[in-house]
Amino acid sequence: MRPHRAPKIRAEVVIVARKKRLDKDLIDLAMEIGGEEAVEIVKALAERKDATDEELAESTGIRINTVRKVLYTLYDMGLADFKRIRDKETGWYYYYWNLDLRRLPDIIRARKMEELKKLRKMLEEESGEIYYWCGNPGHPRLTFDEAMEYEFQCPICGEILMQYDNSEIIEDLKRRIEELELELGLKKSKKAKKSSRKSGKSSRSKSKKSSKTTSKAEAVA
């Protein structure tokens, strides 16, 4: 009889899923650091393992000053490191860079927690205020008190300010907050809740059956 290999397969699937998640998080972070150029630099560094700033600039076609800026930003965040090697012939030192992603999960979590904090504050402001707007793009929304100061006229164009329906903004904020809470493990998904309820009911049902069986056995004895 062949040994059951399901646990090993599940473990491999989990590792692949984590790697994909890690890759996505790294790309998203690179995009925040320096846009598409930072993404290309990070990808090139991940492929080459160890590379100088000149090699990265040559392989990506990105200016060396930009490459250095991205590398130093990653270094300051603890996501990149370098080793200094002296050329025996010229006596010059070359710096070989590599990615160090051990701190990436902690950094991503900290950034998401910060985003969650800001979004919760925004939701509180949006839910607790009544806003007025002239309807022209780029012109400010004003709170009731601010609108009163301007006699309900837009401070830019002078048009009448009307009450602004921010329900869509509120729903978008709530949606994003829920996504972050799920990603951070601060909230259970609906599926997880249903599953836990079912398992709870199942265990209670089994417990009742067990107690009934025990009672019958005692009665027979």
N, C-alpha and C positions, 0 to 999 in steps of 0.2 A: 504493500500500500504506500503510495507516494505521500510525502509530508505536505501538510496544508501550507500554502505559500501566500495566502491572502494578506496577513499582517505585513509581510515584507513589501508586497505590491502597494498596499495603502501607504506605507512609509515613503516609498519612492515617489508616489503621486504627491504627497505632502511636500517633499523636498523640492520637486519641480515647481509646484504652485508657489512656494515661498520664494524661489529664485526669480520667477516671473514677477512676483510682487516687488521684490527687491530691485529688479531691473527697472520696473516702471517708476518706483519711488525715486531712484537715482536720476532717471531721465527728467522727471517732473522737477526735481530739485535743481538740476543743471539748467533747465529752462528758466527757472526763477532767478538763478544766479546771473546768467548772461545770454538768455535766448537761444536761438538755433546754433549760434557759434559755440556756446558752452556745451551744448548737447553733442556736437560733432567732436569737440576736444575730448570729452569724457568717453565717448564711444571709441575714439582712436586710442586713448590711453588704456582702456579696458582690453582692447585687442592686442596691443603690443606689450602689455605688462610693465616693462621698464622702457622709458623713452626720455630723451632730452627735449627741452622746449623747442629747439630748432627742428628736431625730427617731427614733432607734432605739428609745427607750423608748416613744414614742407608737405606732410601727408594730408593735411586738411585744407591747405591753401589759405589759412587764416593768419593775419598779421601776428608776428611774434610777441608784440606788446600785449595783444589781446589774450594770447595763449598764456603768457606769464601771469596776467591779471587773474584769469580763471584758476590757474594752478595754485596761486597764493591764496585765493579765496577758499578753495578746497582744503588747502593746508591749514588755514586758520580755523576751519570748521572741524578739523580732525579727520577728513575723508581722503587725504592724500599725504604721501610722505616722499622723501627723496633720499638718495645716497650720493655722496660726493666721491668721485673717483678721479685720481690724478693721472694724467697722461704722462707716461715715462719719457716719451720723446720730446714733447713740447714743454712739459712742466705745468701745463694748464689744468685747471680743475673743471670737470664736467658733472653736471647734476642730472641724475637719472630719476625720473618721477614714476611713481606707481600709486594705484588706488588702494586705500585701506578702508574697507566698508564695515568694519566691526561696530562703529558707532552710528552707522546710518539709521537702524531702527529707532534708536533713542532720539536722534535728531529729528526724524520724521514725526515721531510721537509728540515731541516738544512743540514743533511747528504747528501740528494739528490742534494741540491743546490751546495754543495761542490764538489760532484762527477761530476755534470754538468759543473762546472767551469774547473775542471781538463781535462775533455773530450774535451771541446771546445779548450783548449790550445793544447792538443795532436793533434786534427784535424788541427789546424792552422799549427803546426810543420810538420805534415805528408803531408799536401797539399802544403806547401811552400818550401819543401826540396826535392832534388833528392838523393836517398840513394843507396849505393853500398854494396854488400855482396858477400862472397865467396861461400855461399850455404851450409856451414856446420852448423848443429844445435848447438846452444849455442855460436856461434861466433858472434861478434858484427856487426851491420849494421853501416856504416859510411856515413857521409854527403860528398858532393863533396869536400869541403875544407879538411876534415879529410882524405879522400881517396888520395888526392893530396899529403899530408904530407907523406903518406906511399907508395907513387908511385904506387897506386892502387894494393897493395899487402896486404893480410890479416895480421894484426899484430900478430895473433896467429899461423896460419898454413902456412903463406907465399904464399897461392894460390892467383890467379888473382881475383880481385874484379870486379864483373859485376853489371850493373845497376839492382836495385831491384824493382820489380813491387809491389807497396804497395796499389794498387787500392782496394784490398779486405779489407785491414785494414781501409782504408778511408770509405768504405761503411759500415763496422761494426760500426765505430765510429758515423757516421751520423745516423744509425739506433737506436743506444742506446741513442744518444742525443735527437732524436725525441721522443722516449719512455719517457724519463725523462721530457721533455717539456710538453708532454700531461699529465703525472701524476701530475705535479706541476701546471697545469692550465695555463702555459705560451703560449700554442699553442692549437688551436682548431683542433679536428680531422676532417678528410675529410667528414665523415658522418654529423658532426655538421655543417660544412660549407655548405654542400648541403642542409641541413634542413633549415638553416637560409636564404639561397638564395630562397628556395621554399616558405617559409613563407613571405619573402619580396615581392616576385612576387605575392603571393596570396593577400597580403594586398593592394598592388598597384592595382591589378585587381578589388578588392572589392571597392576600393576608386573610380576607374574610373566608375564602374557600378553605384555607389551611386551618383556620380556627374551627370551622364547621366540621371538617374531617376529624380533627382532634377530639371535638365534643362527641362525635358519633363513636369513635374508637373507645373513648372513656365510658360511654353508655353501654357499649357491648361488653366491655370488661367488667 
